[in-house]
Amino acid sequence: MTQKTEYLDATESGIERAIKRAGDVLRSGGLVAFPTETVYGLGADAGNDAAVAQIFEAKARPQFNPLIVHVASLEAAQALADFPDAALRLAQAFWPGPLTLVVPMKPGAPLSKLVSAGLPTVGLRVPDAPLAQALFEAAGCPVAAPSANPSGKISPTQAAHVAQGLDGRIDAILDGGACGVGVESTIVGFDGETPVLLRPGGLPAEALEAAIGAPLRLGGSSPDAPSSPGQLESHYAPGAPVRLNAQEKRAGEVLLGFGAVEGADLNLSPAGDLLEAAANLFAMLHELDGAEAEAIAVSPIPETGLGRAINDRLRRAAAPRG
């Protein structure tokens, strides 16, 4: 599939025109990459089978891997799915924001079956990004949107990253600048009323645990039959192999540092700030991958707060590739 990808600049003047055009593309069944607070998403009308199928084709994404549906409000989400009390409390506490809730789909919900990969549940999110919210209003439909990158590759936090991976394969890129959070949303499912962490992400698990007053249960899923996005074993991968918990840089490697590390080619956060590190993660992996090194070594990252999401992405980037 080769086509001309339209570039829509929403960073300065002409924002309203760019949003209107992007909304027109979505309504007509096209694909639009757009920024959220987490990463750039590749959007399609979630109720249009042909449009959603194009997401899988453009990304070369397995169709057993479900998509997240983005909506403008909790009320819009409740029109599509049933919310257990625990899900409703989390939505009220953290939406809009980097949290996806996997909840039972309503019978007859106007969503393509491709969105849920045939599961009875659907992942829903209300992003905390004014440009995304304006796009949803212009499109007038729920928007299915995985990250706007070829399947398994590094997620995009800038429009240039999207163009690098998908130029000529999608209809438009809505450029709203760099994404602030920098890692995908946290995904929570439910076993009855019990919240289950399916993927760590931009909302730290500690914040969720404080809200529910109990430790989060950790969920599992077969990589061949994921219950939510982001569960494939090899994912977020640069072209070069990745070595984790590196204490030094070996011959032929580039080093992605964290904290007070000497000799790093790039440093996620010299001050050891996990918020800064999350925001820099994918952009710096893109930059180091372009250096054509034999391998990328990464300094140890603490397994707390946003460090859990960073390490999750790094472990999947370093996993064996099929």
PEPEDA-V302863 format. One record per residue. N is the residue number from 1. PHI is phi in radians with two decimals (999 if undefined). Layout:
BEGIN
n=N phi=PHI
n=N phi=PHI
END
This chain:
BEGIN
n=1 phi=999
n=2 phi=-2.22
n=3 phi=-2.67
n=4 phi=-1.50
n=5 phi=-1.58
n=6 phi=-1.47
n=7 phi=-1.72
n=8 phi=-2.04
n=9 phi=-1.52
n=10 phi=-1.97
n=11 phi=-1.62
n=12 phi=-2.34
n=13 phi=-1.37
n=14 phi=1.37
n=15 phi=-1.08
n=16 phi=-1.06
n=17 phi=-1.15
n=18 phi=-1.13
n=19 phi=-1.15
n=20 phi=-1.07
n=21 phi=-1.11
n=22 phi=-1.10
n=23 phi=-1.09
n=24 phi=-1.09
n=25 phi=-1.10
n=26 phi=-1.10
n=27 phi=-1.11
n=28 phi=-1.54
n=29 phi=1.61
n=30 phi=-1.62
n=31 phi=-1.92
n=32 phi=-2.26
n=33 phi=-1.47
n=34 phi=-2.53
n=35 phi=-1.50
n=36 phi=-2.06
n=37 phi=-1.23
n=38 phi=-1.64
n=39 phi=-2.48
n=40 phi=-1.30
n=41 phi=-1.81
n=42 phi=-1.83
n=43 phi=-1.67
n=44 phi=-2.56
n=45 phi=-1.05
n=46 phi=-1.17
n=47 phi=-1.71
n=48 phi=-1.84
n=49 phi=-0.95
n=50 phi=-1.15
n=51 phi=-1.15
n=52 phi=-1.13
n=53 phi=-1.06
n=54 phi=-1.14
n=55 phi=-1.03
n=56 phi=-1.09
n=57 phi=-1.20
n=58 phi=-1.11
n=59 phi=-1.54
n=60 phi=0.94
n=61 phi=-1.69
n=62 phi=-1.07
n=63 phi=-1.32
n=64 phi=-1.45
n=65 phi=-1.69
n=66 phi=-1.15
n=67 phi=-1.92
n=68 phi=-1.62
n=69 phi=-1.77
n=70 phi=-1.77
n=71 phi=-2.35
n=72 phi=-1.49
n=73 phi=-2.77
n=74 phi=-1.06
n=75 phi=-1.07
n=76 phi=-1.15
n=77 phi=-1.18
n=78 phi=-1.19
n=79 phi=-1.29
n=80 phi=-1.86
n=81 phi=-2.60
n=82 phi=-1.61
n=83 phi=-1.88
n=84 phi=-0.98
n=85 phi=-0.96
n=86 phi=-1.13
n=87 phi=-1.17
n=88 phi=-1.11
n=89 phi=-1.10
n=90 phi=-1.19
n=91 phi=-1.08
n=92 phi=-1.16
n=93 phi=-1.42
n=94 phi=-2.18
n=95 phi=-1.74
n=96 phi=-1.22
n=97 phi=2.92
n=98 phi=-1.45
n=99 phi=-2.27
n=100 phi=-1.88
n=101 phi=-1.95
n=102 phi=-1.70
n=103 phi=-2.33
n=104 phi=-1.15
n=105 phi=-1.24
n=106 phi=-1.22
n=107 phi=-1.02
n=108 phi=1.37
n=109 phi=-1.02
n=110 phi=-1.36
n=111 phi=-2.18
n=112 phi=-1.11
n=113 phi=-1.13
n=114 phi=-1.13
n=115 phi=-1.04
n=116 phi=-1.68
n=117 phi=0.94
n=118 phi=1.41
n=119 phi=-1.37
n=120 phi=-1.41
n=121 phi=-1.96
n=122 phi=-2.46
n=123 phi=-1.52
n=124 phi=-2.15
n=125 phi=-2.56
n=126 phi=-1.97
n=127 phi=-1.24
n=128 phi=-1.69
n=129 phi=-2.54
n=130 phi=-0.97
n=131 phi=-1.16
n=132 phi=-1.12
n=133 phi=-1.07
n=134 phi=-1.15
n=135 phi=-1.15
n=136 phi=-1.07
n=137 phi=-1.13
n=138 phi=-1.18
n=139 phi=-1.37
n=140 phi=1.23
n=141 phi=-2.68
n=142 phi=-1.09
n=143 phi=-2.06
n=144 phi=-1.33
n=145 phi=-2.74
n=146 phi=-1.37
n=147 phi=-1.13
n=148 phi=-1.56
n=149 phi=-2.61
n=150 phi=-1.00
n=151 phi=-0.95
n=152 phi=1.53
n=153 phi=-1.62
n=154 phi=-1.10
n=155 phi=-1.21
n=156 phi=-1.67
n=157 phi=-2.03
n=158 phi=-2.43
n=159 phi=-1.04
n=160 phi=-1.09
n=161 phi=-1.12
n=162 phi=-1.09
n=163 phi=-1.06
n=164 phi=-1.03
n=165 phi=-1.70
n=166 phi=-2.21
n=167 phi=-1.01
n=168 phi=1.52
n=169 phi=-2.02
n=170 phi=-2.30
n=171 phi=-1.41
n=172 phi=-2.71
n=173 phi=-2.13
n=174 phi=-1.66
n=175 phi=-1.54
n=176 phi=-2.02
n=177 phi=1.50
n=178 phi=-1.34
n=179 phi=-1.41
n=180 phi=-1.35
n=181 phi=-1.39
n=182 phi=1.58
n=183 phi=-2.25
n=184 phi=-1.11
n=185 phi=-1.17
n=186 phi=-1.23
n=187 phi=-2.01
n=188 phi=-2.17
n=189 phi=-1.89
n=190 phi=-2.46
n=191 phi=-1.84
n=192 phi=1.18
n=193 phi=-1.76
n=194 phi=-1.62
n=195 phi=-1.19
n=196 phi=-2.24
n=197 phi=-1.35
n=198 phi=-1.69
n=199 phi=-2.72
n=200 phi=-1.18
n=201 phi=-2.86
n=202 phi=-1.21
n=203 phi=-1.83
n=204 phi=-1.03
n=205 phi=-1.02
n=206 phi=-1.07
n=207 phi=-1.17
n=208 phi=-1.15
n=209 phi=-1.13
n=210 phi=-1.14
n=211 phi=-1.26
n=212 phi=-1.61
n=213 phi=1.24
n=214 phi=-2.79
n=215 phi=-1.13
n=216 phi=-1.30
n=217 phi=-1.38
n=218 phi=-1.57
n=219 phi=-1.66
n=220 phi=-2.18
n=221 phi=-2.83
n=222 phi=-1.25
n=223 phi=-1.02
n=224 phi=-1.47
n=225 phi=-2.54
n=226 phi=-1.15
n=227 phi=-1.62
n=228 phi=-2.75
n=229 phi=-1.09
n=230 phi=1.34
n=231 phi=-1.88
n=232 phi=-1.17
n=233 phi=-1.12
n=234 phi=-1.81
n=235 phi=-2.79
n=236 phi=1.01
n=237 phi=-1.64
n=238 phi=-1.32
n=239 phi=-1.20
n=240 phi=-1.42
n=241 phi=-1.12
n=242 phi=-2.05
n=243 phi=-2.00
n=244 phi=-1.69
n=245 phi=0.92
n=246 phi=-1.36
n=247 phi=-1.65
n=248 phi=-2.68
n=249 phi=-1.75
n=250 phi=-1.53
n=251 phi=-1.00
n=252 phi=1.51
n=253 phi=-1.70
n=254 phi=-1.91
n=255 phi=-1.98
n=256 phi=-1.72
n=257 phi=-1.61
n=258 phi=-2.61
n=259 phi=1.39
n=260 phi=-1.39
n=261 phi=-2.04
n=262 phi=-1.53
n=263 phi=1.42
n=264 phi=-1.27
n=265 phi=-1.27
n=266 phi=-2.45
n=267 phi=-2.24
n=268 phi=-1.00
n=269 phi=-2.88
n=270 phi=-1.00
n=271 phi=-1.47
n=272 phi=1.29
n=273 phi=-1.59
n=274 phi=-1.19
n=275 phi=-1.10
n=276 phi=-1.13
n=277 phi=-1.12
n=278 phi=-1.09
n=279 phi=-1.12
n=280 phi=-1.62
n=281 phi=-0.94
n=282 phi=-1.21
n=283 phi=-1.08
n=284 phi=-1.26
n=285 phi=-1.10
n=286 phi=-1.03
n=287 phi=-1.14
n=288 phi=-1.21
n=289 phi=-1.13
n=290 phi=-1.27
n=291 phi=-1.35
n=292 phi=1.01
n=293 phi=-1.35
n=294 phi=-1.20
n=295 phi=-2.80
n=296 phi=-1.96
n=297 phi=-1.69
n=298 phi=-2.23
n=299 phi=-1.13
n=300 phi=-1.06
n=301 phi=-2.09
n=302 phi=-1.05
n=303 phi=-1.60
n=304 phi=-2.38
n=305 phi=0.92
n=306 phi=-1.18
n=307 phi=-1.05
n=308 phi=-1.13
n=309 phi=-1.21
n=310 phi=-1.07
n=311 phi=-1.15
n=312 phi=-1.03
n=313 phi=-1.14
n=314 phi=-1.19
n=315 phi=-1.11
n=316 phi=-1.24
n=317 phi=-1.13
n=318 phi=-1.61
n=319 phi=-1.16
n=320 phi=-1.01
n=321 phi=-1.87
n=322 phi=-1.33
END
